[in-house]
Amino acid sequence: MKAAIRTSLMVCIALMSVRIFAQQKDWQSVAAGDPILQAMHAELERSKSQLKLDQVAAPYYIEYRVFDIDEYSAEAEYGALRSSVRSRGRILRVVVRIGDYKQDSYFGQGEGALSVLGLDNDIPAFRHELWLATDRAYKAAAEALAEKQAQLKQFTVDEPTDDFSRADAAQSVGPVVKLEFDPAPWNRMLEEATGLYKNDSQIETFGSTLRFQATNRYYVNSEGTVVRSGQTSYEMSISCSTQATDGMHLHRNNGFVETSLAKMPTPQAFITRASELVQSLRALREAPIAEEEYRGPVLFSADAACSIFADLVGENVLGHKPPLGKSGRTTTAFATSYKSRVLPDFISVVDDPTISSYVG
């Protein structure tokens, strides 16, 4: 019996060793082709083994985040291009936690250090900046934990919640996205669209903007998680305003937001939408004044559903950790609706951040 147990334990240990080795091998294979991941991994390993000051506890958790953002923005008014800017930047955020999962230093100045990384993919330079940011975050965490513990002595919390939670290590390394397009036709589109102000002499303002962005996110932590994800976003909008005969200011605006340039409307389709917006604004200005105040149901267009749901429902189901000494009970509009329906029967809500579409 003892021999069988001993054999089983040896098999389990061997399997765990193989799994750990495989994870480390994946780390190395991924990092080898990515200077940002390579620097993050190397500096994280150094910090885990060497980050310790006299009379200050070693961190129990460290995380690095890098946001690599490539963005193009342009703006036009009254048929003329006002600005056209292409920018690129890398933002680093380092979080160092001292203490344990029940009570740690994530408080005040201990919530992380920000820095900027260079664009030349110099690994030693990356590591140097990571080292400096980690040092700042560690020292700030030590001060934050002492301040937090001093403040906690002033309060009595009946049901304290843990400051942090454990999570299984995850590895997800996606492809790097790039912002590749010719800005010239899009700039002409903005100029032509805003040039439609000439069709209505009573238009007061007429402007259009676009913002194309490619963001690559890098994340590693001391629990073994490695994530690289890329996302592109393309936004265009147009707005105009006028004034009714009774003095009321009237506004119309419209826009598009997509994750792929192929899904965006063509320049001609955007100009057509701008023309329709001008006609809608003119019709609103010339509409008769309502004789009576209306109070009743309001219908929204389909593309407004996301904003309406986010404002009326999303904000009321969000949970935030309360300040020190405060009750964790929610104070939103749904505070008294625990285990009660807050939406009509025909509406279901699914929380799954991994899907990009639902039912087509």
Phi, psi and omega in degrees: 000312179298322180296320180295317179297317181298318179296318180298318179297319180296321178296316180299315180297320180296317179297318178297320180296318178298318181296315180297317179298320180296319178297316179297321179295319177299317178305308185295319182294324179287313184294331184300328182259005182226109183298329180291311178297322181297315179292319180297315181296313182297317182286328176295316179297320178296317181294321180297326185264337188237347185284102181196128175249155177299136178065016175231130181296149175290149179294145175262350182206137177222139175221145176239136174231137174230131176247113179259108190242124174244121188223143172235132178225147179213153182215139178225150176217138175051041175083006181233142179282122181269323181207153178207109189228132172247125183228154180216137179201157177233122183249132180250135173231127180242130176240126176239126181248128176249142182119232175208183185295333180284318181213120181223192189269007182286084186197131177059235182290351179274011183271011173126163179239139180252148178204178180238134177260152178286171183255002187268006177058037177272107185299313177302322178293320176301312183297322179297316180292322175298318179297315180297315181294322178295319178298316179297316182294322180294313180294322177294323179296321179298316179291321181295320180295318178296318179294320181295315180296326177293320179289325181295336178292344181270351185237159172235116181253123184294312183233078181294143177257152179296149179285336184210162180232149178283150177216143177295144178296139180227145177233121179215105183244103181266173180290153177279133180264153180229154178259102184234113179191165176260115184288339187305307181295331180286325176294319177298323178300315179298319181294315181293320181296313182285344176290350179290353177300337180294340181282351181215109184291346182264003175288132183264319178226146179206113182217161180212144181224158171218151178214115177251134186217139172239122183237124173250124183252133178240135181214128173221149175219171184286353176274355177106003181280138177225123180223132168228121182223143179237145180212139175249149176220141182229122184231137174221142179213158177218143182214149177209161182212159178208188180224132180283169182296334179273005177096353181290134176278131183242139183229147172222137176211154181206159182193177180225141175224122180222163178262356181222138179296330180294336181274349181287150176294152177293160177307320181293322178295324178292320178295321176298319177297322178296320178296319177296326179294320178296316179296320178296320179293321178295318179296322179293320180294324183269357180292146179293151179287134179295133182284329183235150176288134183258132173227115182175193182298150178232132178261135178248150177290160185300323183287355176267356186301318183298313182293318180296315181295319181297319182286317187274330184245309185306313182295335184269353178249359177290142177244132179236141176295128184289159176298165181303132177082358181260153178291147179276003182291136181289153179236022181280182181296340180263015185301327182258015185247027180298127182063024177240151180286134179242356178232157177300158182300332186275002179247125175242148182242129178239127179254098181216094183290355183273349182261147179258346177207164182221124180052055176088000000 
